[in-house]
């Protein structure tokens, strides 16, 4: 079975309506997880912890998709748009 690694990370955004970090040097890397369910739980915990700050946002990146260039990118992989 193929590994499906997921990275959970986040930080302060310049504008809550865009996925652009205010300072990439301050990105909080929560961790790398072996499956989506555990990544989702970590993401949810961080998102709930920072719910009062509209500029804070956390993401789940599907690392296993980075290894397959034929796979279409998800919205969590499209930054700076």
C-alpha positions in Angstrom: 0.0 0.0 0.0 1.3 3.5 -0.9 2.0 6.0 1.8 -0.2 9.0 1.8 1.7 11.6 3.8 0.0 14.9 4.8 1.6 18.1 6.0 -0.3 20.4 8.4 0.9 24.0 8.6 -0.4 27.5 9.0 0.2 31.1 10.0 -0.9 34.6 9.7 -2.3 35.7 6.4 -1.9 39.2 4.8 -5.6 39.2 4.1 -8.1 36.6 5.2 -9.6 36.4 1.7 -6.2 35.3 0.1 -3.8 32.5 0.9 -0.7 34.7 1.2 1.3 34.5 4.4 2.3 37.7 6.2 5.8 36.3 7.1 6.8 32.9 5.7 9.6 32.7 8.3 6.8 32.5 11.0 4.9 29.6 9.4 3.9 27.1 12.0 4.6 23.5 10.9 2.3 21.3 13.0 3.7 18.1 11.5 3.6 15.4 8.9 1.0 12.7 9.3 0.6 9.2 7.9 -3.0 9.6 6.8 -5.7 12.2 6.2 -7.7 11.4 9.3 -4.8 12.2 11.7 -3.8 15.3 9.6 -7.4 16.5 9.8 -7.5 16.1 13.6 -4.3 18.1 13.9 -5.6 20.7 11.5 -8.9 21.0 13.3 -7.2 21.4 16.7 -5.0 24.3 15.4 -7.9 25.9 13.5 -10.0 25.8 16.7 -7.1 27.1 18.8 -6.8 30.2 16.6 -10.5 30.7 15.7 -10.6 34.2 17.2 -7.9 35.5 14.8 -9.4 35.9 11.3 -5.9 36.3 9.8 -4.7 32.9 11.1 -5.2 30.0 8.7 -4.1 26.3 8.7 -3.8 24.0 5.7 -3.4 20.4 4.9 -1.0 19.7 2.1 -1.2 16.3 0.4 2.5 15.4 0.2 1.8 12.2 -1.7 0.4 14.2 -4.6 3.7 16.1 -4.9 5.2 12.8 -6.0 2.8 12.2 -8.8 2.9 15.1 -11.3 0.1 13.6 -13.3 -2.3 14.3 -10.3 -4.2 17.6 -10.4 -3.4 20.1 -7.7 -6.0 20.6 -4.9 -7.0 24.1 -3.7 -4.8 23.7 -0.6 -1.8 23.5 -3.0 -2.6 26.7 -4.8 -1.0 29.6 -2.9 -0.4 33.2 -3.9 -3.4 33.2 -6.2 
